[in-house]
């Protein structure tokens, strides 16, 4: 059976946990698959295209397609944020892989928790700005979290020696939740202001 794009993506995700983003190369993936590196270029042109596909697969595997029935927009955004963070934490450097990539399957992005506001007259670009702000917080927080804890449960000892060690307390869940609350409070106050102005 021939090599597929899916084989390459899955091998990349498996190797990511072993070698991290900096150690992940097309040559290493080819070695994992028992082929020569040029065989991969029939399926992915370069490492960025591979990362786009890996991010898409991560998202497809971890994120539900639709908001649960009856869930409000704030609760929906909060749930999606928590799921996205868990998705990225499932892989070493998962947040770095996910940031700056282009999802190659646009059907994965059909659910908009703010659609009711858009239907009620909110300009779509404003909803987009609100969603991107929440997304940026989740990705940024998770990148920083994975820097402090490059291996889950193992804190990089350098963060114990800095004058700002108090910022990196061990209750990561509470830090993420508190930050998400601050961001969502700001996002919804901003959206409410846009509706009244």
N, C-alpha and C positions, 0 to 999 in steps of 0.2 A: 504494500500500500504506500502511496506517495506521501511526501511531506506536505502538511497543510499550514496555512497561516495560523490556525488555531493551535496546532502542535507547537509552533514557535512561541506563541503568546503564553501558553501554559508552562512551557519550559522556562521562559523568562520569569514568570511569577514564582515558580519553584526555586529557581536559583537566587532570586532577589533576597530571600530569607537567609541564604548562606553567605552571599558575598556583598549585599547592599548595592545601592544604585551605582556607586563609583566603580565597583568591581564587575558590574554586569556589562558584558560585551557580546556582540554578535558571534564572535569567535568562540566564546565560552558556551553560548547556547548551542552552536553547531556541534561542539564537542559533546555536550550533554545528549544531543539527539543522534550522535554517531554519523554525522555528515560533515562535509567540508563547508567552510563559511560561505563560499559563493552560492551554494544551494539555497541559502536563506534569502539572497537578494532577489530571487524570483518572487518572493512573498512580501518582504519589507525592504524598502530602499535604504533605510539608515536607522540609527538608534532612535531618533525622534519619532519616526513612524512606528517603531516597535513600542515606544512608551505610550503613544496615543492608543494603540491597540490594547496594551496592558491595562491602561487606565479605564478604557471602555469595558474590558472584561471584568475588572474589579467592580466597577459600578453595576454592571449587568448581574453579577453574581450576588451582590449584597443589598441592592436597593430595591424596595418594592415598587411596583409600577404606579400605583394610585394611592392617593390619600384615603385612609379608612373612612368609610361612610359616617357622616355626622360629626367628624372632627373639625374643630374650628381652625382658622388660618394660623393663629399663633401656635396652637398645639401641634398642628401639622408641620410648621417650620421647625419647631423644637424637636419633634420626632425625627424629621429628615436630617437635621443637624447631628443628632446623636448617632443615627445610623451611618451617616457619612464618616464621622470620626471613627466609629468601630471598623468600618470598611478599610480605612487607611491604616489603622493600627494593626490590622490582621497581617500586614506585610512590613518587613523591615524597610525603612525609608518610604513607606507607602504614601505618605503625604507629599514627599518630594516627587515621587513618580506622578502623582495625580495633579499637582500644581503645574500650570502652564501647558497642559496637554489639551488636545482637541478630541472630544468624544466622536468616534467614527460612526456611531449609530445614533442618529438624532431622534429616533423613536423613544429612546430612553428618557428624553427630556420633555415629555408631553404633559406631565402633571405640574400645574402652577397653583400653589396654595393661595395666591392672591388673585385668582381669576375672578372671584366674585366682585372684588373691588374694581377690576378692569371692566367687567360687565356693567358695573354701576357708574362708569365714566372716568375712572382713574386712567391717566395716560399710561399705555403699556411700558414706555421707557422708565417711568417712575417705579412701577412694580419691578422691572428689571434691575434698577439700581438698588432697591431694597433687598432683593434676593441675592444680588452679587455681594452686597455688604455682609450678609449673614454667611454666605459661602466663604468669603475671604477670611472672616474670623475663624471659622472652623478649620480651614486649611492652614492658616497661619499658626493657630494654637497647636495643631497637631504636628506641624513641622518642628516647632519649639519643643513640644513634649517629646518627640522622638530624638531630638538632640540631647535632651537631659537623660532620657531613658532609651539609648540606642537598641538595647535588648530589653524586651518587656520585663519589668520587675527589677532590672539592674540599672541603678543610677550611675551616670558618669561621675566619678569621684571629683572631677574638677569643679563641679557645681557645689560641692561641700566646702570648698576652700575660698570661694569668692565672697566679697563683702555683701553681695546681694543674695546670699544663700537663702535668706528668709523668703524670697520671692518664689523659690522652687520647693515649697513644702511638699510633703509626700501625699497630700490629699488632692491628687490630680483631678479626680472626678468632681470634687467640690469646686475647684478652680475653674474647670471647664463650665460647669453648670452656672456658677456665679457670673462668669464672663458672658455666657450665652444670654442670661437674663438681662444683663446690662445692654447688650447689643440689641436684643429684641425689644426692650423698653424704648430704646432710642429709635429703632426702625419704625415701630408702630406710632410713636409720638410724631415722628417726621411725616409718616403717611397721613395721619389724622390732620396734621397741619396743612398738608397739600390739598386735602379735600375741602378744608374751610377757607383756604386763601384764594 
